[in-house]
Amino acid sequence: MTRWSPLTHLTAGLLLGAGVLVAGALNGRPDVAALGVAPLLTAVWGWTRRPREPLEVQVRAPRQLTASTELRAPALLRGPEGAVAARLRSSSPGTEPDECLVRLLPGEVREVALATTSVRTGENQLFRLDAVGLGSGHVTTGEVLTVGPSSVLVLPGQRPLDRLPLPPRLQGLVGPHAARRIGDGEELHDVNLFTAGDRLRRIDWRTSARRGVQDGRLQDLYVRRTQSTAEATVVLVIDSRDDVGPDVATWAGGREVLTSDVTSLDIAREAAASLARAYLGQGDRVGLEDLGLRRRPVRPGGGRRHLERVVRRLALSAPEGTPRPRVRAPQVPSGALVVVLSTFLDDEAATMALTWRHAGHRVVAVDVLPPVRGAEMSVRLLMAYRMVSLQREDRLTTLRRGGVEVVRWAADGPPPSGGRAELATLARRRHGAPR
């Protein structure tokens, strides 16, 4: 049986009522003694009607949620006979706790919506709920019940993107883009003489009447040839080896990153999810590779189900120990656009990007390092950061000189910000043109 303890209200009522009642009886004042009856009876009534069973609390947190302004989960409360209210305290890492008082009805289940925010994606411990039941008159209280926190997979959010860069070669016979070869499409390629294999419905009668008539007779037919359509293959390469925050003191692993800080892996997940949604939304094929894991990659595919598969794999990507350096770059489909999302704090991601570029792929490097807070750096830490920053800038410069197009993805700002403008600039360039 759960123990229900008296509160200060009950103790104060008992002491006040008994004291006034005794004082009135000793002084021969029945009117004064009558004043102590009410608080004394109220305290006794509240104690005798205290609940005998525990408060039932259950948090039904979803297994996965998508990062947004608010993450919600329902909490179910069931009060025993005699419980009239429950005091709740909801908390999640990186947020201020919130408290409220909920009224309970005997035998009925009360549903309360828990809401929190999280700047971190991936596996998170959210929705911790501390509950205390209150008896009749709020003079008794039960034991503190703690439920959670629950393990929730927070999927990365997605920013809207418009124009995107394309690989130098498009594949397939159908797709959303106009290819360079002649075929069935909408964009005009040229007007040429009718040859074997041309369809009759493509005959341009006006051009034939103007150019193909000799001596009043139609001698030649002209057809309108169009560019065929094809799809692009995009391979997103995420670097899960690094998960650094804006505090440089946490980069060496001696201190943990605050749960209220956005890390480089959070930015990479959001950027990759946004790119996957944009490319798949226009009919292209998207694959996923992780430089920090030796697991089987997500092969290029299309459709809504494939987007869900890619986003979930992104949310599950996390550093796992110290991976061994790769001897060779992962294989990607021929003619694919390779997008490398990394902090470029070491040489491996830059080396892989240059390898793919030298193999003839169009490579876009997305810098996902969060803005650094330098106000609290010591002199020694500031010197070390400057050296690491100079080496990192040298790698980015080497990438640009090697033909890799570098884009910085901003973690903050309104949805149109980030790398949207830079990606649109890359989309206007000729396929495969060096930077």
DRENLOBA-11686 format. One record per residue (C-alpha): residue in one letter; x, y, z. Coordinates in Angstrom, 3 decimals, m for minus. Layout:
residues N
- a; X; Y; Z $
...
This chain:
residues 435
- m; 0.000; 0.000; 0.000 $
- t; 1.324; 3.406; m0.931 $
- r; 1.885; 5.759; 1.955 $
- w; m0.018; 9.034; 1.934 $
- s; 1.501; 11.637; 4.244 $
- p; m0.087; 14.712; 5.853 $
- l; 0.769; 18.148; 4.553 $
- t; 1.276; 21.350; 6.501 $
- h; m2.390; 22.226; 5.985 $
- l; m3.493; 19.163; 7.956 $
- t; m0.981; 19.647; 10.781 $
- a; m1.803; 23.333; 11.039 $
- g; m5.547; 22.588; 11.093 $
- l; m5.152; 20.005; 13.861 $
- l; m2.946; 22.223; 16.019 $
- l; m5.028; 25.339; 15.436 $
- g; m8.361; 23.622; 16.048 $
- a; m7.182; 21.777; 19.150 $
- g; m5.488; 24.862; 20.560 $
- v; m8.520; 27.122; 20.104 $
- l; m10.850; 24.424; 21.462 $
- v; m8.736; 23.912; 24.622 $
- a; m8.276; 27.645; 25.130 $
- g; m12.030; 28.253; 24.946 $
- a; m12.778; 25.388; 27.329 $
- l; m10.224; 26.570; 29.929 $
- n; m11.429; 30.163; 29.822 $
- g; m15.092; 29.232; 29.866 $
- r; m15.682; 30.769; 26.450 $
- p; m17.880; 28.445; 24.369 $
- d; m17.873; 30.913; 21.483 $
- v; m14.100; 30.749; 21.277 $
- a; m14.161; 26.962; 21.586 $
- a; m16.642; 26.741; 18.712 $
- l; m14.145; 28.520; 16.440 $
- g; m11.724; 25.610; 16.798 $
- v; m14.248; 22.969; 15.789 $
- a; m14.245; 23.834; 12.060 $
- p; m10.464; 23.488; 11.347 $
- l; m10.264; 20.436; 13.609 $
- l; m13.113; 18.623; 11.827 $
- t; m11.717; 19.640; 8.416 $
- a; m8.319; 18.145; 9.230 $
- v; m9.842; 14.949; 10.635 $
- w; m12.180; 14.623; 7.636 $
- g; m9.303; 15.065; 5.187 $
- w; m7.130; 12.493; 6.976 $
- t; m9.881; 9.870; 7.181 $
- r; m10.673; 10.306; 3.471 $
- r; m7.070; 10.008; 2.348 $
- p; m6.495; 7.692; m0.662 $
- r; m5.501; 4.101; m0.035 $
- e; m4.073; 3.319; m3.468 $
- p; m1.241; 4.865; m5.478 $
- l; m1.580; 7.394; m8.263 $
- e; m1.185; 5.754; m11.680 $
- v; 0.934; 7.666; m14.201 $
- q; 1.846; 6.567; m17.713 $
- v; 3.709; 8.491; m20.435 $
- r; 3.091; 7.232; m23.949 $
- a; 6.006; 8.831; m25.754 $
- p; 6.218; 8.022; m29.487 $
- r; 9.164; 5.947; m30.588 $
- q; 10.212; 8.649; m33.019 $
- l; 9.351; 12.297; m33.631 $
- t; 10.407; 14.882; m36.190 $
- a; 12.339; 17.901; m34.946 $
- s; 10.091; 20.960; m34.921 $
- t; 9.135; 23.818; m32.622 $
- e; 7.447; 21.425; m30.172 $
- l; 7.674; 17.705; m29.483 $
- r; 4.532; 16.283; m27.863 $
- a; 3.669; 13.127; m25.947 $
- p; 0.483; 12.237; m24.028 $
- a; 0.537; 11.416; m20.309 $
- l; m2.308; 9.427; m18.711 $
- l; m3.257; 9.998; m15.043 $
- r; m5.615; 7.834; m13.028 $
- g; m6.363; 8.919; m9.478 $
- p; m7.535; 6.539; m6.714 $
- e; m10.598; 7.117; m4.551 $
- g; m9.981; 10.224; m2.459 $
- a; m7.429; 11.869; m4.777 $
- v; m8.638; 15.187; m6.131 $
- a; m5.571; 16.574; m7.931 $
- a; m2.020; 15.859; m9.018 $
- r; 0.958; 18.155; m9.134 $
- l; 3.074; 17.535; m12.238 $
- r; 6.606; 18.569; m13.119 $
- s; 7.724; 17.918; m16.693 $
- s; 11.341; 18.244; m17.789 $
- s; 13.670; 17.340; m20.640 $
- p; 17.429; 17.799; m21.083 $
- g; 18.361; 21.319; m22.120 $
- t; 14.984; 22.887; m21.239 $
- e; 13.479; 24.571; m18.194 $
- p; 11.087; 22.339; m16.201 $
- d; 7.401; 23.214; m16.205 $
- e; 4.916; 22.587; m13.391 $
- c; 1.132; 22.460; m13.309 $
- l; m1.772; 21.291; m11.132 $
- v; m4.228; 18.864; m12.731 $
- r; m7.667; 18.088; m11.373 $
- l; m8.557; 14.404; m11.025 $
- l; m11.914; 12.655; m10.989 $
- p; m12.223; 9.280; m9.215 $
- g; m12.215; 6.362; m11.614 $
- e; m11.566; 8.500; m14.699 $
- v; m8.397; 8.755; m16.778 $
- r; m7.081; 12.265; m17.347 $
- e; m4.890; 12.900; m20.402 $
- v; m2.291; 15.658; m20.280 $
- a; m0.151; 16.686; m23.256 $
- l; 3.573; 17.033; m22.535 $
- a; 5.423; 19.433; m24.810 $
- t; 9.137; 20.105; m25.049 $
- t; 11.690; 21.417; m27.494 $
- s; 14.928; 19.789; m28.603 $
- v; 17.687; 21.225; m30.759 $
- r; 19.381; 17.830; m30.775 $
- t; 18.426; 15.065; m33.188 $
- g; 19.043; 11.346; m32.972 $
- e; 18.507; 9.293; m29.811 $
- n; 17.319; 11.555; m26.981 $
- q; 15.987; 11.041; m23.464 $
- l; 12.830; 13.173; m23.294 $
- f; 9.583; 13.594; m21.362 $
- r; 10.514; 12.989; m17.725 $
- l; 7.440; 13.425; m15.544 $
- d; 7.376; 13.752; m11.738 $
- a; 3.888; 13.443; m10.268 $
- v; 2.532; 13.829; m6.731 $
- g; m1.091; 13.042; m5.830 $
- l; m3.138; 15.322; m3.531 $
- g; m5.952; 14.058; m1.305 $
- s; m9.237; 15.679; m0.309 $
- g; m8.807; 19.245; 0.830 $
- h; m5.190; 19.144; m0.363 $
- v; m4.180; 18.062; 3.145 $
- t; m2.508; 14.747; 2.213 $
- t; 0.002; 13.860; m0.444 $
- g; 1.294; 10.657; m1.937 $
- e; 4.772; 9.559; m2.827 $
- v; 6.636; 11.185; m5.713 $
- l; 6.307; 9.093; m8.855 $
- t; 8.924; 9.533; m11.578 $
- v; 8.156; 8.278; m15.071 $
- g; 10.757; 8.441; m17.808 $
- p; 12.646; 9.916; m19.402 $
- s; 11.668; 8.003; m22.522 $
- s; 14.063; 7.120; m25.319 $
- v; 12.824; 8.985; m28.402 $
- l; 14.430; 9.021; m31.840 $
- v; 14.214; 12.640; m33.014 $
- l; 14.296; 12.740; m36.801 $
- p; 16.029; 15.736; m38.386 $
- g; 13.901; 18.585; m39.677 $
- q; 13.940; 19.627; m43.304 $
- r; 14.341; 23.049; m44.873 $
- p; 12.728; 23.913; m48.210 $
- l; 15.165; 24.060; m51.125 $
- d; 14.500; 25.306; m54.646 $
- r; 17.180; 24.945; m57.304 $
- l; 19.800; 22.264; m56.761 $
- p; 23.025; 21.279; m58.550 $
- l; 22.936; 18.272; m60.870 $
- p; 25.592; 15.706; m61.820 $
- p; 27.423; 15.996; m65.142 $
- r; 25.631; 12.967; m66.541 $
- l; 21.983; 12.069; m66.192 $
- q; 20.839; 8.470; m66.268 $
- g; 17.742; 6.555; m67.262 $
- l; 15.201; 7.022; m70.009 $
- v; 12.689; 9.000; m67.957 $
- g; 13.028; 11.631; m65.293 $
- p; 12.471; 15.283; m64.406 $
- h; 15.505; 16.749; m66.213 $
- a; 16.292; 17.341; m69.853 $
- a; 19.235; 15.221; m70.997 $
- r; 21.662; 16.029; m73.774 $
- r; 20.633; 13.142; m75.988 $
- i; 17.684; 13.203; m78.368 $
- g; 14.520; 11.446; m77.291 $
- d; 11.017; 11.924; m75.957 $
- g; 10.825; 15.111; m73.968 $
- e; 9.432; 18.617; m73.894 $
- e; 12.456; 20.850; m74.529 $
- l; 13.240; 21.467; m78.201 $
- h; 16.591; 20.228; m79.453 $
- d; 16.425; 21.192; m83.146 $
- v; 14.460; 20.813; m86.399 $
- n; 15.959; 18.234; m88.761 $
- l; 15.110; 16.215; m91.866 $
- f; 12.830; 13.225; m91.435 $
- t; 14.830; 9.984; m91.145 $
- a; 14.007; 6.368; m90.527 $
- g; 12.792; 5.898; m86.971 $
- d; 11.233; 9.350; m86.560 $
- r; 7.621; 9.400; m85.491 $
- l; 5.005; 10.898; m87.782 $
- r; 3.490; 12.970; m85.008 $
- r; 6.748; 14.932; m84.741 $
- i; 6.568; 16.246; m88.309 $
- d; 6.699; 20.030; m88.372 $
- w; 4.377; 20.835; m91.276 $
- r; 5.094; 24.546; m91.277 $
- t; 8.833; 24.041; m91.604 $
- s; 8.259; 21.304; m94.190 $
- a; 6.028; 23.630; m96.241 $
- r; 8.600; 26.394; m96.064 $
- r; 11.772; 24.422; m96.735 $
- g; 10.736; 21.146; m98.297 $
- v; 8.689; 22.393; m101.216 $
- q; 10.432; 22.454; m104.605 $
- d; 8.692; 23.275; m107.883 $
- g; 5.375; 23.266; m106.090 $
- r; 5.786; 19.732; m104.767 $
- l; 6.647; 18.575; m101.243 $
- q; 10.034; 16.908; m101.466 $
- d; 11.342; 16.800; m97.869 $
- l; 9.759; 16.467; m94.439 $
- y; 11.135; 18.074; m91.319 $
- v; 10.619; 16.873; m87.736 $
- r; 10.964; 18.588; m84.380 $
- r; 13.478; 16.710; m82.248 $
- t; 13.368; 17.084; m78.472 $
- q; 15.773; 16.311; m75.682 $
- s; 15.079; 13.135; m73.766 $
- t; 14.357; 13.200; m70.032 $
- a; 16.487; 11.499; m67.398 $
- e; 17.015; 11.390; m63.659 $
- a; 19.946; 12.369; m61.486 $
- t; 21.682; 10.073; m59.007 $
- v; 22.791; 11.790; m55.803 $
- v; 24.897; 10.163; m53.067 $
- l; 24.851; 11.882; m49.664 $
- v; 28.014; 11.161; m47.673 $
- i; 27.693; 12.035; m43.991 $
- d; 30.719; 12.106; m41.702 $
- s; 29.534; 10.786; m38.333 $
- r; 33.064; 10.519; m36.916 $
- d; 32.833; 14.069; m35.516 $
- d; 30.051; 15.422; m33.322 $
- v; 31.387; 18.739; m32.057 $
- g; 29.535; 21.673; m30.572 $
- p; 30.184; 25.416; m30.452 $
- d; 32.304; 25.069; m27.286 $
- v; 35.872; 24.287; m28.346 $
- a; 36.677; 22.916; m24.877 $
- t; 34.443; 19.901; m25.620 $
- w; 36.175; 18.946; m28.869 $
- a; 38.812; 16.801; m27.165 $
- g; 36.178; 14.737; m25.359 $
- g; 37.038; 15.837; m21.813 $
- r; 33.702; 17.635; m21.387 $
- e; 30.280; 16.773; m22.711 $
- v; 28.441; 19.019; m25.131 $
- l; 25.502; 20.846; m23.575 $
- t; 22.127; 19.456; m24.564 $
- s; 21.052; 22.982; m25.486 $
- d; 23.825; 23.333; m28.110 $
- v; 23.461; 22.302; m31.737 $
- t; 26.295; 20.009; m32.793 $
- s; 27.887; 19.472; m36.190 $
- l; 26.112; 16.124; m36.574 $
- d; 22.740; 17.788; m35.929 $
- i; 23.493; 20.274; m38.713 $
- a; 24.657; 17.487; m41.029 $
- r; 21.485; 15.484; m40.397 $
- e; 19.286; 18.475; m41.182 $
- a; 21.218; 19.371; m44.331 $
- a; 21.212; 15.771; m45.616 $
- a; 17.504; 15.336; m44.870 $
- s; 16.682; 18.597; m46.655 $
- l; 18.706; 17.598; m49.713 $
- a; 17.188; 14.111; m49.783 $
- r; 13.665; 15.483; m49.616 $
- a; 14.326; 18.056; m52.352 $
- y; 15.964; 15.607; m54.780 $
- l; 13.456; 12.819; m54.176 $
- g; 10.608; 15.311; m54.461 $
- q; 11.618; 16.170; m58.023 $
- g; 11.983; 12.525; m59.066 $
- d; 15.714; 11.869; m58.650 $
- r; 17.431; 8.950; m56.910 $
- v; 19.256; 9.426; m53.600 $
- g; 21.682; 7.161; m51.737 $
- l; 23.404; 7.509; m48.360 $
- e; 26.935; 6.651; m47.248 $
- d; 28.524; 7.120; m43.801 $
- l; 32.266; 7.650; m43.460 $
- g; 32.185; 6.786; m39.756 $
- l; 30.560; 3.357; m40.114 $
- r; 31.360; 0.215; m42.038 $
- r; 27.710; m0.744; m42.349 $
- r; 25.949; m1.387; m45.600 $
- p; 25.080; 1.936; m47.294 $
- v; 21.614; 2.951; m48.427 $
- r; 21.533; 2.291; m52.148 $
- p; 20.140; 5.009; m54.442 $
- g; 16.375; 4.833; m54.721 $
- g; 13.299; 6.984; m55.016 $
- g; 9.890; 7.472; m53.492 $
- r; 8.391; 8.432; m50.148 $
- r; 9.309; 5.187; m48.424 $
- h; 12.923; 5.622; m49.492 $
- l; 12.936; 9.144; m48.004 $
- e; 11.742; 7.736; m44.682 $
- r; 14.512; 5.119; m44.833 $
- v; 17.185; 7.746; m45.498 $
- v; 15.951; 10.125; m42.773 $
- r; 15.808; 7.330; m40.210 $
- r; 19.344; 6.198; m41.076 $
- l; 20.496; 9.798; m40.673 $
- a; 18.898; 10.029; m37.226 $
- l; 20.627; 6.803; m36.146 $
- s; 24.072; 7.924; m37.318 $
- a; 26.359; 8.649; m34.363 $
- p; 30.068; 8.370; m33.513 $
- e; 31.073; 4.820; m32.591 $
- g; 34.530; 4.785; m31.076 $
- t; 37.538; 5.632; m33.212 $
- p; 37.031; 4.266; m36.742 $
- r; 39.996; 3.037; m38.709 $
- p; 41.082; 5.219; m41.632 $
- r; 39.634; 4.146; m44.957 $
- v; 42.088; 2.715; m47.460 $
- r; 39.923; 3.678; m50.416 $
- a; 36.837; 5.760; m50.992 $
- p; 33.419; 4.050; m50.942 $
- q; 32.108; 3.167; m54.380 $
- v; 29.419; 5.414; m55.835 $
- p; 27.389; 4.954; m59.030 $
- s; 28.919; 6.207; m62.256 $
- g; 28.032; 9.807; m63.046 $
- a; 26.537; 10.509; m59.612 $
- l; 26.577; 13.795; m57.756 $
- v; 28.419; 13.312; m54.450 $
- v; 27.539; 15.595; m51.510 $
- v; 29.994; 15.317; m48.605 $
- l; 28.753; 16.704; m45.262 $
- s; 31.588; 17.079; m42.777 $
- t; 33.394; 19.445; m40.428 $
- f; 36.666; 18.813; m42.316 $
- l; 38.625; 18.883; m39.055 $
- d; 40.872; 16.127; m40.416 $
- d; 42.077; 14.960; m43.829 $
- e; 39.876; 11.894; m44.415 $
- a; 36.677; 13.576; m45.635 $
- a; 38.661; 15.997; m47.827 $
- t; 40.699; 13.130; m49.280 $
- m; 37.546; 11.169; m50.125 $
- a; 36.003; 14.249; m51.788 $
- l; 39.064; 14.829; m53.960 $
- t; 39.186; 11.134; m54.878 $
- w; 35.605; 11.248; m56.133 $
- r; 36.281; 14.491; m57.986 $
- h; 39.341; 13.036; m59.740 $
- a; 37.189; 10.048; m60.743 $
- g; 34.955; 12.398; m62.740 $
- h; 32.105; 12.976; m60.287 $
- r; 30.720; 16.354; m59.450 $
- v; 31.387; 16.823; m55.720 $
- v; 29.796; 19.356; m53.368 $
- a; 31.347; 19.742; m49.915 $
- v; 28.929; 21.007; m47.253 $
- d; 30.646; 22.548; m44.227 $
- v; 28.588; 21.743; m41.109 $
- l; 30.853; 23.098; m38.369 $
- p; 28.706; 25.187; m35.962 $
- p; 29.722; 28.770; m35.128 $
- v; 32.318; 28.729; m32.379 $
- r; 31.895; 30.566; m29.076 $
- g; 35.258; 32.199; m28.373 $
- a; 34.426; 34.551; m25.507 $
- e; 35.309; 32.043; m22.743 $
- m; 38.465; 30.577; m24.312 $
- s; 41.703; 30.589; m22.412 $
- v; 44.880; 31.748; m24.114 $
- r; 46.134; 28.185; m24.607 $
- l; 42.766; 26.980; m25.922 $
- l; 42.490; 29.958; m28.261 $
- m; 45.940; 29.239; m29.692 $
- a; 45.051; 25.579; m30.266 $
- y; 41.785; 26.532; m31.960 $
- r; 43.558; 28.954; m34.287 $
- m; 45.962; 26.244; m35.402 $
- v; 43.113; 23.782; m36.042 $
- s; 41.145; 26.491; m37.853 $
- l; 44.081; 27.334; m40.130 $
- q; 44.538; 23.678; m41.062 $
- r; 40.823; 23.394; m41.735 $
- e; 40.814; 26.452; m43.992 $
- d; 43.776; 24.981; m45.902 $
- r; 41.737; 21.812; m46.540 $
- l; 38.764; 23.819; m47.805 $
- t; 41.056; 25.835; m50.074 $
- t; 42.569; 22.600; m51.423 $
- l; 39.072; 21.316; m52.134 $
- r; 38.160; 24.441; m54.076 $
- r; 41.347; 24.274; m56.114 $
- g; 40.686; 20.606; m56.813 $
- g; 37.293; 21.349; m58.375 $
- v; 35.139; 20.573; m55.331 $
- e; 32.386; 23.117; m54.730 $
- v; 32.210; 24.182; m51.059 $
- v; 28.958; 25.268; m49.398 $
- r; 28.447; 26.304; m45.780 $
- w; 25.214; 25.214; m44.111 $
- a; 24.073; 27.617; m41.383 $
- a; 22.465; 26.088; m38.294 $
- d; 20.419; 29.138; m37.316 $
- g; 18.285; 31.691; m39.085 $
- p; 14.943; 31.486; m40.872 $
- p; 14.149; 28.513; m43.144 $
- p; 15.302; 30.222; m46.366 $
- s; 18.778; 30.592; m44.898 $
- g; 21.418; 27.914; m44.659 $
- g; 23.038; 26.858; m47.928 $
- r; 19.986; 27.579; m50.093 $
- a; 21.456; 30.583; m51.911 $
- e; 24.805; 28.869; m52.486 $
- l; 23.123; 25.716; m53.783 $
- a; 21.046; 27.799; m56.181 $
- t; 24.271; 29.407; m57.442 $
- l; 25.775; 25.975; m58.056 $
- a; 22.613; 24.924; m59.897 $
- r; 23.171; 27.663; m62.475 $
- r; 26.624; 26.383; m63.370 $
- r; 27.265; 24.024; m66.209 $
- h; 27.381; 20.367; m65.211 $
- g; 30.869; 19.419; m64.111 $
- a; 32.303; 22.911; m64.593 $
- p; 35.180; 23.610; m62.200 $
- r; 34.752; 26.258; m59.563 $
